[in-house]
Amino acid sequence: MGYQALYRRYRPVRFDDFVGQEAIIKTLRSQVMSGRIAHAYLFCGTRGTGKTSTAKVFARAVNCEHPDRGEPCLKCPSCLALAEENNLDILEIDAASNNGVDEIRDLREKVKYPPQSGRYRVYIIDEVHMLSQGAFNALLKTLEEPPAYVVFILATTEPQKLPATILSRCQRFDFRRIAPDQIIARLRVALEEEKIRAEDAALARIARAAEGGMRDAWSIMDMCLGYAQQEEQGLTEELVVRVLGAADREFLFDFADKLISGDAAGALTKIDDMMRMGREVQVFVRDVSAHLRALMLAKVCGEEHTAQLLDVTREDAQAYAAQAGRTSHTRLMRMLDLFLQSETDMKWAAQPRFALETAALRACTPEESLELEALTVRVDELERRLREGIAAAPAAPAVSEPQEPQAARPVPALQNAQEKEGKEEKKEAGPAPDAERVWQEALRRSKQKPQLFGMLRYGRLASSEKGLFTVVYDRATGGAYVRILNMEAKNAEVAQLLTDAAGYPCTFRAAVEGTVAESDKAVLAAQQEAREQAQQNLSKVFETFGRENVRVIDE
């Protein structure tokens, strides 16, 4: 006989062999012992949690001649007969390939025949959500009132797709994901039988990669054991990392350090190292997302709860908390959003590495983005540096000694701002010194509207005086763009993009290069002044009645 995969070799044959589904197993045992066998069951849950295996063991238990505490004895003629794959008293049907009305009608005819060797004839319909609507309708009556010797067990990973008429006719059991420590204990039993050495860290890595599925854990360990036997070594964490194509713990901590410190060059170098080691980009992004999630939990919940939520040691939880303490909760959330989004971007990218590098650069340089999340990150970082500067002031060295520039920088900036506040009048809302960056951000936002982006990309920002962004086009080829962009609808559309990018009211004008007349400038200045006056009036209304009590309708 050829080699048999571990998940088949160690498939449970008794209820005692199951892990992680104690409540379900206890209920089914009680039904076998009391004889209260229902005519239809629904087993639902994620892959690899034991739905089909439980159905097979339950089918043997209800037909066993001498059950022990609800367990099949595996010795009586009925148990021995049911152990054969071709036994007609346990019929396993794949609904994915037998999902039509004709197959269900054929099943309705077969249920009329009594069992051959046991008391019950059990029909296990796997992936039942794949049945067509007509097949569900054909199954309804038989499922509700089958013969006394027939038991239906429906298994599915997507119970929400089943009609309510089917759900109401079944006893439902929800299989939960198996905890990592239970997966590790089951794997260790098998390794002891095989007399194979394994590191605790290696088994923990396999359990986390399995994501609560026992079958996935067996499959991963099968691959690792094949690799270990080839190199004549035990099961080590380094080997598991190599087989999975994942990044080890130290690598992830180093990469997160680069992101938190804003070291874009270092982050890109770590990505290059990862690629040279032959790791999968998609796997690495998932590992980074999981690491950032762990940091976020450590930031919010503290060490004790983090160890429990992530199922890690207290030392690992302390390491997560120490790294999370170097940045803000807002920035951790933004970085996590960036890498989660990069997972989606990779599905459509010709070079997945580019999507990963883009996410890393954006995570390292929040100051280069004008998005609300990035602005919040920058404010949090400034507040953090300001607190550190104030706390470090009493312990500062003498004037003659070199000062720490990073801690002291925010304090003079704050003092200068307070001094200028009393000397200078409040300036009108206007463009920031980096108006070119505002224009580039507006261009990036316009990519969602390809036609508009196609016209804007050929223009050059000429001025941005008092929030009026003037973009000029080449005299020979830009006339058509100028006419279209100066239309009321298009002009308002571009002005809104600029306003969103800058964070203050902006207007827009397109012109042919060298043709902006003084009269036009005067008209535009008057329009701008009217808009500013309207904004001031609106601010007074907000102050009087409260912003939450005012709704502005743009007609």
Helices and strands as residue ranges (DSSP letters): H 6-9, G 15-17, H 22-34, E 40-45, H 51-63, H 77-82, E 90-94, H 101-110, E 121-126, G 128-130, H 133-144, E 150-156, G 159-161, H 164-167, E 171-175, H 180-194, H 200-210, H 214-231, H 237-244, H 249-261, H 264-276, H 281-310, H 314-324, H 329-346, H 352-364, G 366-368, H 372-392, H 405-408, H 410-423, H 435-445, G 446-448, H 450-456, E 460-463, G 465-467, E 468-473, H 479-485, H 488-502, E 507-512, H 518-545, G 547-549
